[in-house]
Amino acid sequence: MFIHMLVAVLSIKCIPCEIDAIVQKNEPLIVTDYIERKEIQQARSKCEVKHSAFLNKTSFSGYFRVNKDFKSHMFFWFFPAEESYEKAPIVLWLQGGPGDTTLISLFYENGPFTIKNNHTLEANWYSWTKMVSIIYVDNPVGTGFSFTKGGYCKNQTQIGEELYEALQQFFTLFPELIKNNFFISGVSYGGKYAMAIGHTIHQKNPTATLKINLKGISCGNAVVDPEHEINYGEYFYQLGLIDFNTKEEMQKLELKASHMVHQKKYVEGLSYMCNAVLSSNSLFSNLSGFGNSLYNLLHWNFTVNYTDIRNFISKSEIRMAIHVGNQTFHQGYEVMENLWDEMMISVAPWMVELLNHYKILVYNGQIDLIVPYPITLNYLRHLNFSGAEEYKSAKRFQWRINEDIAGYVKQSGNLTEVLVRNAGHMAIHDQPAWLYDLFDKFFNNKPYY
């Protein structure tokens, strides 16, 4: 669940400001300043990304100020849909961690290009921009290129508020898109972010001047309800990764974690889970050898190639092109530290609220060890939403693409639950064609089977 945060985030090295004199003089583009002066066209012109490295793909980037008191600014990178821009759905993409940059998904999963070993870009055949417009944001502030003067978020309510502020400015900048169908996609710990901004939109829309046309939310291999996402020991034992004795030791730690969470002693609960599985020095890591990566059962040493991202965005001309100036690329330590006390707190009540009004897609990679499929099923079966009983008895169908079985689907009311075969924690990275098909169905109300 949090090994992604504790190991992967810690492996990101802080990218210092470039020594290049041009970059030192270059300031980040604060789009909010133009919006407040009602200079919308000038803002759009300023934030357009113009550099041959980006393969002539249209995009816009810069910063939205989301908290004046703490000078908190959220970095965004917006890619309009390549076809039917005026009508295409819009997706807000939320990375996990907490503290992981959204550039991970942009460059390695569903963005319009991927990074090659020589630090250049090549087109992504399965780019989602072929069907939707995507807003990538480094969220919460202190993540990636986003920055703040001490205004780190300490709970999901704050995260929802700041994302909402960013979205209000986005739709002021692109008013022609306000009526387009809007979707939220969160992965890993970003599942909590997705529920936070979904809840905030739902609460504010009735009285908002700019009403966001929220249609659905997706959670990929996501943390939503930590209280019911604790039982790793039994699953790892069934996979043969640990023996019976180790399983019993893990389950003792998990039971203690569960008791702590029930008593609202969330930090203590997280500590027990770190001792069991969620750290590189855990009981599971030491005995299984999967110490630094639980992304994929079949690849015990898989890691995201942050080096290529670092090298690419460290180029002075790239920094200038995406309007980040001399801002440090943050490694996420402060974000993690400030959210530590709330990591075991559930957002399931918000998910229940949202299921009554919007469709929600929950998908898991079959061989993910960070947020395993059975753990996701456990929290879904504890959701007290209107379709809960129907979900428990719903028939499971094969999801096929041509002759391939891509996975399995179960539906009840607004909930769609999907297992993606042969995919790990980064399901889109592992099965890009299948996930493109899955989200085409989700965005466009197509049948899954």
C-alpha positions as a Markdown table, in Angstrom:
| # | Residue | x | y | z |
|---|---|---|---|---|
| 1 | Met | 0.0 | 0.0 | 0.0 |
| 2 | Phe | 2.6 | 2.6 | 1.1 |
| 3 | Ile | 5.8 | 0.9 | -0.1 |
| 4 | His | 5.5 | 3.0 | -3.2 |
| 5 | Met | 5.6 | 6.0 | -1.0 |
| 6 | Leu | 8.3 | 4.8 | 1.4 |
| 7 | Val | 10.7 | 3.4 | -1.2 |
| 8 | Ala | 9.9 | 4.8 | -4.7 |
| 9 | Val | 9.5 | 8.4 | -3.5 |
| 10 | Leu | 12.7 | 8.2 | -1.5 |
| 11 | Ser | 14.6 | 7.1 | -4.5 |
| 12 | Ile | 13.9 | 10.4 | -6.3 |
| 13 | Lys | 16.9 | 12.6 | -6.1 |
| 14 | Cys | 16.3 | 16.3 | -5.7 |
| 15 | Ile | 17.1 | 18.1 | -8.9 |
| 16 | Pro | 19.0 | 21.3 | -8.1 |
| 17 | Cys | 18.5 | 24.5 | -9.9 |
| 18 | Glu | 20.5 | 24.7 | -13.1 |
| 19 | Ile | 23.8 | 26.6 | -13.0 |
| 20 | Asp | 23.1 | 27.9 | -16.5 |
| 21 | Ala | 22.8 | 31.6 | -16.3 |
| 22 | Ile | 19.8 | 31.7 | -18.6 |
| 23 | Val | 17.9 | 29.4 | -16.2 |
| 24 | Gln | 19.0 | 31.3 | -13.1 |
| 25 | Lys | 17.4 | 34.5 | -14.6 |
| 26 | Asn | 14.2 | 32.6 | -15.7 |
| 27 | Glu | 11.3 | 32.8 | -13.2 |
| 28 | Pro | 8.4 | 30.3 | -13.1 |
| 29 | Leu | 5.3 | 31.3 | -15.0 |
| 30 | Ile | 2.6 | 32.2 | -12.5 |
| 31 | Val | -0.5 | 32.0 | -14.7 |
| 32 | Thr | -2.7 | 33.2 | -11.8 |
| 33 | Asp | -1.2 | 36.7 | -12.1 |
| 34 | Tyr | -2.6 | 37.0 | -15.6 |
| 35 | Ile | -5.9 | 35.5 | -14.7 |
| 36 | Glu | -6.4 | 38.0 | -11.8 |
| 37 | Arg | -5.7 | 40.8 | -14.3 |
| 38 | Lys | -8.2 | 39.2 | -16.7 |
| 39 | Glu | -5.5 | 38.8 | -19.3 |
| 40 | Ile | -6.7 | 35.4 | -20.4 |
| 41 | Gln | -5.5 | 35.4 | -24.0 |
| 42 | Gln | -2.1 | 36.6 | -22.9 |
| 43 | Ala | -2.0 | 33.9 | -20.2 |
| 44 | Arg | -2.7 | 31.2 | -22.8 |
| 45 | Ser | -0.1 | 32.5 | -25.1 |
| 46 | Lys | 2.5 | 32.7 | -22.3 |
| 47 | Cys | 1.9 | 29.1 | -21.0 |
| 48 | Glu | 2.0 | 27.4 | -24.4 |
| 49 | Val | 4.9 | 25.0 | -24.5 |
| 50 | Lys | 7.0 | 25.6 | -27.6 |
| 51 | His | 10.0 | 23.3 | -28.1 |
| 52 | Ser | 10.9 | 20.9 | -30.9 |
| 53 | Ala | 11.7 | 18.2 | -28.3 |
| 54 | Phe | 8.0 | 17.8 | -27.7 |
| 55 | Leu | 7.3 | 16.4 | -31.2 |
| 56 | Asn | 5.0 | 19.2 | -32.2 |
| 57 | Lys | 2.4 | 18.1 | -29.6 |
| 58 | Thr | 0.3 | 21.1 | -28.3 |
| 59 | Ser | 0.5 | 21.6 | -24.6 |
| 60 | Phe | 0.3 | 24.3 | -21.9 |
| 61 | Ser | 2.2 | 24.5 | -18.6 |
| 62 | Gly | 2.8 | 26.8 | -15.7 |
| 63 | Tyr | 1.6 | 27.5 | -12.2 |
| 64 | Phe | -1.7 | 28.1 | -10.5 |
| 65 | Arg | -1.4 | 29.9 | -7.1 |
| 66 | Val | -3.6 | 27.8 | -4.7 |
| 67 | Asn | -2.8 | 29.5 | -1.4 |
| 68 | Lys | -1.8 | 33.1 | -1.1 |
| 69 | Asp | -0.8 | 33.0 | 2.5 |
| 70 | Phe | 1.9 | 30.4 | 2.0 |
| 71 | Lys | 2.7 | 31.3 | -1.6 |
| 72 | Ser | 1.7 | 27.8 | -2.7 |
| 73 | His | 1.8 | 27.2 | -6.4 |
| 74 | Met | 0.7 | 24.0 | -8.2 |
| 75 | Phe | 2.5 | 23.0 | -11.4 |
| 76 | Phe | 0.2 | 21.9 | -14.3 |
| 77 | Trp | 0.9 | 20.5 | -17.7 |
| 78 | Phe | -2.2 | 20.4 | -20.0 |
| 79 | Phe | -2.4 | 18.3 | -23.2 |
| 80 | Pro | -5.5 | 19.0 | -25.3 |
| 81 | Ala | -7.1 | 16.1 | -27.1 |
| 82 | Glu | -5.7 | 15.6 | -30.5 |
| 83 | Glu | -9.1 | 15.1 | -32.0 |
| 84 | Ser | -12.5 | 16.7 | -31.3 |
| 85 | Tyr | -10.9 | 19.0 | -28.7 |
| 86 | Glu | -14.1 | 21.0 | -28.2 |
| 87 | Lys | -16.1 | 17.9 | -27.2 |
| 88 | Ala | -13.5 | 15.5 | -25.8 |
| 89 | Pro | -13.6 | 14.5 | -22.2 |
| 90 | Ile | -11.1 | 16.1 | -19.8 |
| 91 | Val | -9.1 | 14.0 | -17.3 |
| 92 | Leu | -7.4 | 15.3 | -14.2 |
| 93 | Trp | -4.5 | 13.0 | -13.5 |
| 94 | Leu | -3.4 | 12.5 | -9.9 |
| 95 | Gln | -0.2 | 10.6 | -9.0 |
| 96 | Gly | 0.3 | 8.9 | -5.7 |
| 97 | Gly | 3.2 | 8.6 | -3.3 |
| 98 | Pro | 2.5 | 10.8 | -1.5 |
| 99 | Gly | 5.1 | 13.0 | -3.1 |
| 100 | Asp | 5.4 | 11.3 | -6.6 |
| 101 | Thr | 5.5 | 13.7 | -9.6 |
| 102 | Thr | 2.9 | 13.4 | -12.2 |
| 103 | Leu | 5.7 | 13.2 | -14.8 |
| 104 | Ile | 5.9 | 9.5 | -14.1 |
| 105 | Ser | 2.7 | 8.8 | -15.8 |
| 106 | Leu | 3.2 | 11.5 | -18.4 |
| 107 | Phe | 6.5 | 10.0 | -19.6 |
| 108 | Tyr | 6.0 | 6.3 | -18.8 |
| 109 | Glu | 2.3 | 5.6 | -19.1 |
| 110 | Asn | -0.4 | 7.6 | -20.9 |
| 111 | Gly | 1.2 | 10.8 | -22.1 |
| 112 | Pro | 1.8 | 11.7 | -25.7 |
| 113 | Phe | 5.5 | 10.7 | -25.6 |
| 114 | Thr | 8.0 | 8.6 | -23.7 |
| 115 | Ile | 11.6 | 9.2 | -22.8 |
| 116 | Lys | 14.3 | 7.2 | -24.6 |
| 117 | Asn | 17.6 | 6.2 | -23.2 |
| 118 | Asn | 19.4 | 9.1 | -24.9 |
| 119 | His | 17.1 | 11.6 | -23.1 |
| 120 | Thr | 15.0 | 12.4 | -26.1 |
| 121 | Leu | 11.3 | 11.8 | -26.6 |
| 122 | Glu | 9.4 | 9.4 | -28.9 |
| 123 | Ala | 5.7 | 9.3 | -29.6 |
| 124 | Asn | 3.5 | 7.0 | -27.4 |
| 125 | Trp | 1.3 | 4.9 | -29.6 |
| 126 | Tyr | -1.2 | 4.5 | -26.8 |
| 127 | Ser | -1.3 | 8.2 | -25.7 |
| 128 | Trp | -4.6 | 9.0 | -24.1 |
| 129 | Thr | -4.5 | 12.4 | -25.8 |
| 130 | Lys | -5.9 | 10.5 | -28.8 |
| 131 | Met | -9.3 | 10.4 | -27.0 |
| 132 | Val | -9.2 | 12.9 | -24.1 |
| 133 | Ser | -7.6 | 16.1 | -22.9 |
| 134 | Ile | -5.4 | 15.5 | -19.8 |
| 135 | Ile | -4.3 | 17.8 | -17.0 |
| 136 | Tyr | -1.3 | 16.5 | -15.2 |
| 137 | Val | -0.6 | 18.3 | -11.9 |
| 138 | Asp | 2.1 | 17.9 | -9.3 |
| 139 | Asn | -0.1 | 17.5 | -6.2 |
| 140 | Pro | -0.1 | 18.3 | -3.4 |
| 141 | Val | 2.2 | 21.4 | -3.3 |
| 142 | Gly | 5.7 | 20.4 | -2.5 |
| 143 | Thr | 5.5 | 17.5 | -5.0 |
| 144 | Gly | 7.7 | 17.7 | -8.1 |
| 145 | Phe | 7.8 | 21.2 | -9.5 |
| 146 | Ser | 5.0 | 22.5 | -7.3 |
| 147 | Phe | 6.2 | 24.7 | -4.4 |
| 148 | Thr | 5.1 | 26.4 | -1.2 |
| 149 | Lys | 6.6 | 28.5 | 1.6 |
| 150 | Gly | 5.6 | 26.1 | 4.4 |
| 151 | Gly | 2.0 | 25.5 | 3.4 |
| 152 | Tyr | 2.1 | 21.7 | 3.1 |
| 153 | Cys | -1.2 | 19.9 | 3.2 |
| 154 | Lys | -1.9 | 17.9 | 6.3 |
| 155 | Asn | -5.1 | 16.2 | 5.3 |
| 156 | Gln | -7.3 | 15.3 | 2.3 |
| 157 | Thr | -9.7 | 18.2 | 2.9 |
| 158 | Gln | -6.8 | 20.6 | 2.2 |
| 159 | Ile | -5.7 | 18.7 | -0.8 |
| 160 | Gly | -9.3 | 18.8 | -2.2 |
| 161 | Glu | -9.5 | 22.5 | -1.6 |
| 162 | Glu | -6.2 | 23.3 | -3.4 |
| 163 | Leu | -7.0 | 21.1 | -6.3 |
| 164 | Tyr | -10.4 | 22.8 | -6.6 |
| 165 | Glu | -8.7 | 26.2 | -6.7 |
| 166 | Ala | -6.4 | 25.0 | -9.4 |
| 167 | Leu | -9.4 | 23.7 | -11.5 |
| 168 | Gln | -11.3 | 26.9 | -11.1 |
| 169 | Gln | -8.3 | 28.7 | -12.6 |
| 170 | Phe | -7.9 | 26.1 | -15.3 |
| 171 | Phe | -11.5 | 26.5 | -16.5 |
| 172 | Thr | -11.1 | 30.3 | -16.4 |
| 173 | Leu | -8.1 | 29.9 | -18.7 |
| 174 | Phe | -9.9 | 27.5 | -21.0 |
| 175 | Pro | -13.6 | 28.5 | -20.7 |
| 176 | Glu | -14.5 | 26.7 | -23.9 |
| 177 | Leu | -14.1 | 23.4 | -22.0 |
| 178 | Ile | -16.3 | 24.1 | -19.0 |
| 179 | Lys | -19.2 | 22.0 | -20.3 |
| 180 | Asn | -17.1 | 19.0 | -21.4 |
| 181 | Asn | -17.4 | 15.8 | -19.5 |
| 182 | Phe | -14.8 | 15.8 | -16.6 |
| 183 | Phe | -13.1 | 12.8 | -15.1 |
| 184 | Ile | -10.7 | 12.3 | -12.2 |
| 185 | Ser | -8.1 | 9.6 | -12.3 |
| 186 | Gly | -6.0 | 8.7 | -9.3 |
| 187 | Val | -3.4 | 6.0 | -9.0 |
| 188 | Ser | -1.9 | 4.4 | -5.9 |
| 189 | Tyr | -2.1 | 6.9 | -3.0 |
| 190 | Gly | -3.7 | 9.2 | -5.5 |
| 191 | Gly | -6.9 | 7.2 | -5.0 |
| 192 | Lys | -7.3 | 9.3 | -1.8 |
| 193 | Tyr | -6.7 | 12.5 | -3.7 |
| 194 | Ala | -9.3 | 11.5 | -6.3 |
| 195 | Met | -11.9 | 11.1 | -3.6 |
| 196 | Ala | -10.9 | 14.4 | -2.0 |
| 197 | Ile | -11.3 | 16.5 | -5.1 |
| 198 | Gly | -14.4 | 14.6 | -6.2 |
| 199 | His | -16.0 | 15.3 | -2.8 |
| 200 | Thr | -15.0 | 18.9 | -3.0 |
| 201 | Ile | -16.4 | 19.4 | -6.5 |
| 202 | His | -19.7 | 17.7 | -5.4 |
| 203 | Gln | -20.0 | 20.0 | -2.4 |
| 204 | Lys | -19.2 | 23.2 | -4.2 |
| 205 | Asn | -20.8 | 22.7 | -7.6 |
| 206 | Pro | -24.4 | 23.7 | -6.5 |
| 207 | Thr | -23.3 | 27.3 | -5.7 |
| 208 | Ala | -20.3 | 27.6 | -7.9 |
| 209 | Thr | -20.1 | 30.1 | -10.8 |
| 210 | Leu | -17.9 | 27.7 | -12.7 |
| 211 | Lys | -19.6 | 24.4 | -12.4 |
| 212 | Ile | -17.4 | 21.4 | -13.2 |
| 213 | Asn | -19.2 | 18.8 | -15.2 |
| 214 | Leu | -18.0 | 15.8 | -13.2 |
| 215 | Lys | -19.0 | 12.5 | -14.7 |
| 216 | Gly | -16.8 | 9.9 | -13.2 |
| 217 | Ile | -13.7 | 8.9 | -11.1 |
| 218 | Ser | -11.2 | 6.1 | -11.6 |
| 219 | Cys | -8.9 | 4.5 | -9.0 |
| 220 | Gly | -6.0 | 2.4 | -10.2 |
| 221 | Asn | -4.3 | 0.1 | -7.8 |
| 222 | Ala | -5.4 | 2.7 | -5.3 |
| 223 | Val | -5.4 | 3.4 | -1.6 |
| 224 | Val | -8.9 | 4.4 | -0.5 |
| 225 | Asp | -9.7 | 2.7 | 2.7 |
| 226 | Pro | -6.5 | 1.7 | 4.6 |
| 227 | Glu | -8.5 | 0.2 | 7.5 |
| 228 | His | -9.7 | -2.6 | 5.1 |
| 229 | Glu | -6.5 | -2.7 | 3.0 |
| 230 | Ile | -4.3 | -4.4 | 5.7 |
| 231 | Asn | -4.4 | -8.1 | 5.1 |
| 232 | Tyr | -1.1 | -8.8 | 3.1 |
| 233 | Gly | 0.1 | -11.8 | 5.0 |
| 234 | Glu | -2.5 | -14.3 | 3.7 |
| 235 | Tyr | -2.1 | -13.1 | 0.1 |
| 236 | Phe | 1.7 | -13.3 | 0.2 |
| 237 | Tyr | 1.5 | -16.8 | 1.7 |
| 238 | Gln | -0.9 | -18.0 | -1.0 |
| 239 | Leu | 1.6 | -16.7 | -3.6 |
| 240 | Gly | 4.4 | -18.6 | -2.0 |
| 241 | Leu | 6.4 | -15.5 | -1.1 |
| 242 | Ile | 6.4 | -16.4 | 2.6 |
| 243 | Asp | 6.0 | -19.5 | 4.6 |
| 244 | Phe | 3.4 | -20.3 | 7.2 |
| 245 | Asn | 5.4 | -19.1 | 10.2 |
| 246 | Thr | 6.1 | -15.7 | 8.5 |
| 247 | Lys | 2.5 | -15.4 | 7.6 |
| 248 | Glu | 1.5 | -15.8 | 11.3 |
| 249 | Glu | 4.1 | -13.1 | 12.3 |
| 250 | Met | 2.8 | -10.7 | 9.7 |
| 251 | Gln | -0.8 | -11.3 | 10.7 |
| 252 | Lys | 0.1 | -10.5 | 14.3 |
| 253 | Leu | 1.5 | -7.1 | 13.2 |
| 254 | Glu | -1.5 | -6.5 | 10.9 |
| 255 | Leu | -3.9 | -7.3 | 13.7 |
| 256 | Lys | -2.1 | -4.7 | 15.9 |
| 257 | Ala | -2.3 | -2.2 | 13.1 |
| 258 | Ser | -6.0 | -2.8 | 12.7 |
| 259 | His | -6.6 | -2.3 | 16.4 |
| 260 | Met | -4.7 | 1.0 | 16.3 |
| 261 | Val | -6.7 | 2.3 | 13.4 |
| 262 | His | -10.0 | 1.3 | 15.1 |
| 263 | Gln | -8.8 | 3.4 | 18.1 |
| 264 | Lys | -7.9 | 6.3 | 15.7 |
| 265 | Lys | -4.2 | 5.9 | 16.5 |
| 266 | Tyr | -3.3 | 6.2 | 12.9 |
| 267 | Val | 0.5 | 6.8 | 13.3 |
| 268 | Glu | 0.8 | 3.7 | 15.5 |
| 269 | Gly | -1.2 | 1.7 | 13.0 |
| 270 | Leu | 1.1 | 2.8 | 10.1 |
| 271 | Ser | 4.1 | 1.9 | 12.2 |
| 272 | Tyr | 3.0 | -1.7 | 12.6 |
| 273 | Met | 2.3 | -1.9 | 8.8 |
| 274 | Cys | 5.8 | -0.6 | 8.1 |
| 275 | Asn | 7.2 | -3.3 | 10.3 |
| 276 | Ala | 5.1 | -5.9 | 8.5 |
| 277 | Val | 5.5 | -5.0 | 4.9 |
| 278 | Leu | 5.5 | -1.3 | 4.0 |
| 279 | Ser | 9.2 | -0.5 | 4.2 |
| 280 | Ser | 12.5 | -1.7 | 2.7 |
| 281 | Asn | 13.4 | -3.2 | 6.1 |
| 282 | Ser | 10.1 | -4.9 | 6.9 |
| 283 | Leu | 9.6 | -8.5 | 7.9 |
| 284 | Phe | 8.3 | -9.3 | 4.4 |
| 285 | Ser | 11.1 | -7.5 | 2.6 |
| 286 | Asn | 13.9 | -9.1 | 4.6 |
| 287 | Leu | 12.5 | -12.6 | 4.1 |
| 288 | Ser | 11.2 | -12.4 | 0.5 |
| 289 | Gly | 13.9 | -10.3 | -1.1 |
| 290 | Phe | 11.3 | -7.8 | -2.5 |
| 291 | Gly | 12.8 | -5.0 | -0.4 |
| 292 | Asn | 12.9 | -2.2 | -2.9 |
| 293 | Ser | 10.0 | -3.0 | -5.2 |
| 294 | Leu | 6.6 | -4.4 | -4.9 |
| 295 | Tyr | 5.4 | -3.1 | -8.3 |
| 296 | Asn | 5.2 | -6.4 | -10.0 |
| 297 | Leu | 5.3 | -10.0 | -8.8 |
| 298 | Leu | 7.3 | -11.1 | -11.8 |
| 299 | His | 10.0 | -8.4 | -11.4 |
| 300 | Trp | 11.4 | -8.3 | -7.9 |
| 301 | Asn | 13.8 | -5.5 | -8.7 |
| 302 | Phe | 11.6 | -3.3 | -11.0 |
| 303 | Thr | 11.9 | 0.5 | -10.4 |
| 304 | Val | 10.7 | 3.5 | -12.2 |
| 305 | Asn | 13.6 | 5.1 | -14.2 |
| 306 | Tyr | 13.7 | 8.4 | -12.5 |
| 307 | Thr | 17.2 | 9.0 | -13.9 |
| 308 | Asp | 15.9 | 9.6 | -17.4 |
| 309 | Ile | 13.2 | 12.0 | -16.1 |
| 310 | Arg | 15.8 | 13.9 | -14.1 |
| 311 | Asn | 18.2 | 14.2 | -16.9 |
| 312 | Phe | 15.6 | 15.3 | -19.4 |
| 313 | Ile | 14.0 | 18.0 | -17.2 |
| 314 | Ser | 17.4 | 19.2 | -16.0 |
| 315 | Lys | 18.1 | 20.6 | -19.4 |
| 316 | Ser | 17.9 | 24.4 | -19.3 |
| 317 | Glu | 16.0 | 24.7 | -22.5 |
| 318 | Ile | 13.4 | 22.1 | -21.3 |
| 319 | Arg | 12.9 | 24.0 | -18.0 |
| 320 | Met | 12.4 | 27.2 | -19.9 |
| 321 | Ala | 10.0 | 25.5 | -22.3 |
| 322 | Ile | 7.7 | 24.2 | -19.6 |
| 323 | His | 7.9 | 27.4 | -17.6 |
| 324 | Val | 9.3 | 26.1 | -14.3 |
| 325 | Gly | 12.3 | 28.5 | -14.3 |
| 326 | Asn | 14.8 | 27.8 | -11.5 |
| 327 | Gln | 12.3 | 26.0 | -9.3 |
| 328 | Thr | 13.7 | 22.9 | -7.6 |
| 329 | Phe | 12.2 | 19.6 | -8.5 |
| 330 | His | 11.2 | 18.3 | -5.1 |
| 331 | Gln | 11.7 | 14.8 | -3.9 |
| 332 | Gly | 8.6 | 14.6 | -1.8 |
| 333 | Tyr | 10.0 | 14.3 | 1.7 |
| 334 | Glu | 8.1 | 17.2 | 3.1 |
| 335 | Val | 4.9 | 16.2 | 1.5 |
| 336 | Met | 5.2 | 12.7 | 3.0 |
| 337 | Glu | 6.1 | 14.0 | 6.4 |
| 338 | Asn | 3.2 | 16.4 | 6.6 |
| 339 | Leu | 0.7 | 13.7 | 5.5 |
| 340 | Trp | 2.1 | 11.0 | 7.8 |
| 341 | Asp | -0.5 | 11.4 | 10.5 |
| 342 | Glu | -3.4 | 10.9 | 8.1 |
| 343 | Met | -2.1 | 8.1 | 5.9 |
| 344 | Met | -4.2 | 5.4 | 7.6 |
| 345 | Ile | -7.4 | 7.5 | 7.6 |
| 346 | Ser | -10.1 | 6.2 | 5.2 |
| 347 | Val | -11.9 | 8.3 | 2.5 |
| 348 | Ala | -14.4 | 5.5 | 2.0 |
| 349 | Pro | -17.3 | 7.7 | 3.2 |
| 350 | Trp | -16.5 | 10.2 | 0.4 |
| 351 | Met | -16.5 | 7.3 | -2.1 |
| 352 | Val | -19.9 | 6.1 | -0.9 |
| 353 | Glu | -21.2 | 9.7 | -1.3 |
| 354 | Leu | -19.8 | 9.9 | -4.8 |
| 355 | Leu | -21.1 | 6.5 | -5.9 |
| 356 | Asn | -24.6 | 7.8 | -5.4 |
| 357 | His | -24.0 | 10.4 | -8.1 |
| 358 | Tyr | -21.1 | 9.5 | -10.4 |
| 359 | Lys | -19.7 | 6.4 | -12.0 |
| 360 | Ile | -16.5 | 5.0 | -10.4 |
| 361 | Leu | -14.0 | 2.6 | -12.0 |
| 362 | Val | -11.8 | 0.6 | -9.7 |
| 363 | Tyr | -9.1 | -1.4 | -11.5 |
| 364 | Asn | -6.2 | -3.4 | -10.2 |
| 365 | Gly | -3.2 | -5.1 | -11.8 |
| 366 | Gln | -3.3 | -8.9 | -11.2 |
| 367 | Ile | 0.3 | -9.1 | -10.1 |
| 368 | Asp | 0.6 | -5.9 | -8.1 |
| 369 | Leu | 2.1 | -6.4 | -4.6 |
| 370 | Ile | 1.7 | -2.8 | -3.4 |
| 371 | Val | -2.1 | -2.7 | -3.5 |
| 372 | Pro | -3.0 | -6.3 | -4.2 |
| 373 | Tyr | -6.3 | -7.1 | -5.9 |
| 374 | Pro | -7.7 | -9.1 | -2.9 |
| 375 | Ile | -7.1 | -6.1 | -0.6 |
| 376 | Thr | -9.0 | -3.9 | -3.0 |
| 377 | Leu | -11.9 | -6.4 | -3.0 |
| 378 | Asn | -11.9 | -6.4 | 0.8 |
| 379 | Tyr | -12.5 | -2.6 | 1.0 |
| 380 | Leu | -15.1 | -2.7 | -1.8 |
| 381 | Arg | -17.1 | -5.3 | 0.1 |
| 382 | His | -17.1 | -3.1 | 3.1 |
| 383 | Leu | -18.5 | -0.1 | 1.2 |
| 384 | Asn | -22.0 | 0.8 | 2.4 |
| 385 | Phe | -23.3 | 2.2 | -0.8 |
| 386 | Ser | -26.7 | 1.7 | -2.4 |
| 387 | Gly | -25.5 | -1.1 | -4.7 |
| 388 | Ala | -23.5 | -2.9 | -2.0 |
| 389 | Glu | -25.6 | -6.1 | -1.8 |
| 390 | Glu | -25.9 | -6.2 | -5.6 |
| 391 | Tyr | -22.2 | -6.0 | -5.9 |
| 392 | Lys | -21.5 | -8.9 | -3.6 |
| 393 | Ser | -23.7 | -11.2 | -5.7 |
| 394 | Ala | -23.0 | -9.6 | -9.1 |
| 395 | Lys | -21.8 | -11.9 | -12.0 |
| 396 | Arg | -18.3 | -11.5 | -13.1 |
| 397 | Phe | -17.7 | -11.2 | -16.9 |
| 398 | Gln | -14.7 | -11.7 | -19.2 |
| 399 | Trp | -13.3 | -8.5 | -20.6 |
| 400 | Arg | -11.9 | -9.4 | -24.0 |
| 401 | Ile | -10.0 | -7.5 | -26.7 |
| 402 | Asn | -10.1 | -9.5 | -29.9 |
| 403 | Glu | -9.0 | -12.9 | -28.8 |
| 404 | Asp | -7.2 | -11.8 | -25.7 |
| 405 | Ile | -8.7 | -12.0 | -22.2 |
| 406 | Ala | -7.6 | -8.6 | -20.9 |
| 407 | Gly | -9.3 | -9.1 | -17.5 |
| 408 | Tyr | -12.5 | -9.5 | -15.6 |
| 409 | Val | -15.3 | -7.1 | -14.9 |
| 410 | Lys | -18.0 | -6.9 | -12.2 |
| 411 | Gln | -20.6 | -4.1 | -12.0 |
| 412 | Ser | -23.2 | -2.8 | -9.6 |
| 413 | Gly | -24.9 | 0.5 | -9.9 |
| 414 | Asn | -22.3 | 3.2 | -10.5 |
| 415 | Leu | -19.4 | 0.9 | -9.5 |
| 416 | Thr | -17.3 | -1.0 | -12.1 |
| 417 | Glu | -14.5 | -3.2 | -10.7 |
| 418 | Val | -11.9 | -4.6 | -13.0 |
| 419 | Leu | -9.0 | -7.0 | -12.7 |
| 420 | Val | -6.3 | -6.4 | -15.4 |
| 421 | Arg | -4.4 | -9.5 | -16.3 |
| 422 | Asn | -0.6 | -9.6 | -16.4 |
| 423 | Ala | -0.3 | -6.1 | -14.9 |
| 424 | Gly | 1.4 | -4.8 | -11.8 |
| 425 | His | 1.1 | -1.6 | -9.8 |
| 426 | Met | 1.8 | 0.5 | -13.0 |
| 427 | Ala | -1.0 | -1.2 | -14.9 |
| 428 | Ile | -1.0 | 1.3 | -17.8 |
| 429 | His | 2.8 | 0.9 | -18.2 |
| 430 | Asp | 2.5 | -2.9 | -18.2 |
| 431 | Gln | -0.6 | -3.2 | -20.5 |
| 432 | Pro | -1.0 | 0.1 | -22.4 |
| 433 | Ala | -3.2 | -1.3 | -25.2 |
| 434 | Trp | -5.6 | -2.9 | -22.8 |
| 435 | Leu | -5.8 | 0.1 | -20.4 |
| 436 | Tyr | -6.5 | 2.3 | -23.4 |
| 437 | Asp | -9.4 | 0.1 | -24.3 |
| 438 | Leu | -10.6 | 0.1 | -20.7 |
| 439 | Phe | -10.7 | 3.8 | -20.4 |
| 440 | Asp | -12.2 | 4.3 | -23.8 |
| 441 | Lys | -15.1 | 2.3 | -22.5 |
| 442 | Phe | -15.2 | 4.2 | -19.3 |
| 443 | Phe | -15.0 | 7.7 | -20.8 |
| 444 | Asn | -17.5 | 7.0 | -23.6 |
| 445 | Asn | -20.0 | 4.7 | -21.9 |
| 446 | Lys | -19.2 | 1.7 | -24.0 |
| 447 | Pro | -20.0 | -1.9 | -22.7 |
| 448 | Tyr | -17.1 | -3.8 | -21.1 |
| 449 | Tyr | -18.2 | -7.2 | -22.3 |
